[in-house]
Amino acid sequence: MQDQIVATSPAAASMNTAAETPTETVERHRLYEDVLAILLGTLFVSFGMVIYTKAVLLAGSTAGLALLLQYITGTQFWIIFSLVNLPFYVLAVKRLGWLFALRTFAAVSLVSLFSRLMTSWASFATLDPVFAAVMGGCLAGCGLLVLFRHRTGLGGINILAIYLQEKCGIRAGYFQLAVDLSILFAAFFVVSPQNLVLSVLSAVIVNMILAINHRPGRYAGLT
């Protein structure tokens, strides 16, 4: 998740927000606030992923890749999501520092854990696909918003996008868009056209939540 189709990474946007806000007038997050935020954000995202899985929908970034591989291989989401993020922790340390990398590792681990546990916590006798796309997108978007505001990421694709932009001059937004479009293209052979359209709708909802609420001047909390 996040990561999703955005012009810049949520982590970078968070740092820009902090840079543009005078630190002496901003109250920093306390440790328990960060812990509660990570727990709440990962719960929201996990439930969104459970809804996506039940409705056979897709997301963007590493979450979307994990969902796609789940539909292809039958391996559970939480296992794939944990594995696909492993190579990106090194980049997270180099680009955004140990604290961000540790928070990201904790968040990815919690999403994997909660996604696994929620299969026994909740079940759906009926789940309308349109409702699943809207509600799954709202849950994922709100969860990512909470995490980003506490300098925590969820996916390696965004970190890789920043790294390639700095090292190779490839625009981060274009790279992220290319990855998400590639996932959707591959999904064309796996999910129905209706579910593909609903996945795009859900991705729009996620990005709208982030675009409206996560930008400089809207929130000044620092961690």
N, C-alpha and C positions, 0 to 999 in steps of 0.2 A: 503495500500500500503504500502510504501515503500513502509509496508511493503512487500515481495518477498523472494525467497529462497536464503539466504546468510549465510555465516559462522558466522558472528557476526552482531550485529545491526548497522544500519547506524549511529545512534546517538553515539554508542560507538566508531565507526570508526572515527567519527568527533572529538570526544574528544581525541582519540589517536593521530590524526593528529595535534591537537592543542598542545598536550603534547610533541610531538617530534619536534615541531618548536619553536625556541626561541622567546618568546613573545615580547622581546624588539625590534626585527627586523621586526615584523609583524604589519601591519596597521589593526586596528579593524574595523569591519563594523559599519557604523553610523546607527542611528535609521531609517532614511528614506530609507537607503539601505535594511535593514531588512524588512521594511514594503513593499517596492516594490518587493523584492524577494518572500515574502510570497504570495503577490497578483499574481505575474507572475507564480510561481510554482503551486499554487492551480488552476489557470485558465487552465494551461496545463493538470494537472491531471484530472480536471473536464471534459474537452473536451474529453480526452481519455476514461473516464468512460461513457460518452454519446455515443461515438463510440462503445464501448464494448456492451452497452445495446442494441443499434440498431442492431448490428450483432449477439447478443446473445452469447457473449464470456465471459470468466471469467478472473479474476486476482488472485493474491495471497493475503494472510493475510486478514485483516478485510475488505478491499475493495472487495476481492473475495467472502468472506462470505456474504457481503451485496448484491452483485450481485446475488449470488446463491439464497438467501432468496427472493430477488425480483422476480426471475423467478418462484419460487415455490409458493409464496403467492400473487404476483401481487402488493404488496406494493411498492411504489416508492423508488428508490435507496437512495435518500437524507435523507429520514426518517430513513431507516434501518441503514445507515452508521452512522448517528448521535447517534442512540441508542446503537449499538454494541460497540462503543468506550467509552461509559460512565464509565464502571467499571474500565477501565485501567488508568484513570487520577490519581487515588490515587497512583497506582504503579509508575506513571511517576514522581509524586512529591517526593516519597520516594527514587527512584533510580536516577533520573536525575535533581531534583530540581524544584522549582516553575517556574523559567523562561522558562525552556524547556516545562514544563507542560502547561503553559499559551500559549506559541507559538503553541504547538500541538493542544490545544483546539481551538485556532483561526483558524489554518489551516484546521482542520476537519470541523469546522463550515462553513468556506468559501467554501470548496469543496462541502458540502451539499447544500449551498445556490446557488453556481454557477451551480451545476448539475441540480438543480430545474429550474433556470432561463434559462439555455441553451436550454431547451426543446421548449421554445418560441423564442429563438434567432436564432436557426439553425435547419434545417430539411434536410433529405436525401431522394431524390427520388430514387437514386440508390447507393448502398454501397456494393462493392465487399468484401466478407468475408476475403480473403487473404490480401487485402489492409487494411481492418479494423484492422486485427491482427497486421500488421506491423506498421501502423500509430498510432494506439492506444497504442502500446507498446512504440513507440518513444516518443509520447507526455507524457505518464505516466512516462517513464524513465527520460526524461529531466526535467519534473516537480519535481520529487522526488529528482533529483540531485541538483536542485536549493534550495529546502527546506533543504536538509541535510547539504548543505554547509553554511546554516544560522542557524544551530542547531535547526531545526524544524522537528518533526516527523509527521506521518499521521496515524499510526495504533497502536493498543494496543498489537497485537500479538508479535511484536518485543520487546516491553517493558517487557511483561510477560516472554518471552524467557530469557532475561537477568536476571530477578528476579529469575526464577527457576534455572538458572545456578549457581547463587550465593548462594541460600538458600538450594537447593537440589542436586547440582552437576550434573544436567542434562545439557548436552551441548546445548547451545543456537541454534547453527546451526541445530543440529539434531531435536530439538523441532520444530523449524520453518519449516523444511522440512516435518516433520510428519503432521503438521497442513495443509500445502499447499497440500500435497498428499491426505489428508483426504477430503479437499474441492474438489479436482479433482475427487476423487473416488465417492463422493456424486453426483458430476455433471454428472457422467456417466449415471445416471438415469433421468437426467433433460434435457441435451443438446445432440445434435447429436454427433456421433464419430468424424465427420469432425471438428465441432466447438471445440470439446475437444482438438484435435490435434493442431488446430490453437491457442487455448488458451495457450497451452504449448509453442508454437513458440513465442507468444507475451511475455510470462514470460521470456523466454530466452533473448529476445531483451532488456527488462527492466533491467535484471541483467547484461547483457553485458555493457550497457551504464553506470551503476553504478560501475561495476568492473573496467572498463577502466579509468573512469574519477574521481572516488571518492576513493582516496587512499593517504596515506602519501607521501608528496613530490610533489604531483600534484597541490595542492591548499593550501594556507596558511592563508586564510581569517578567522578572529576570530570575534565572536559576544559577 
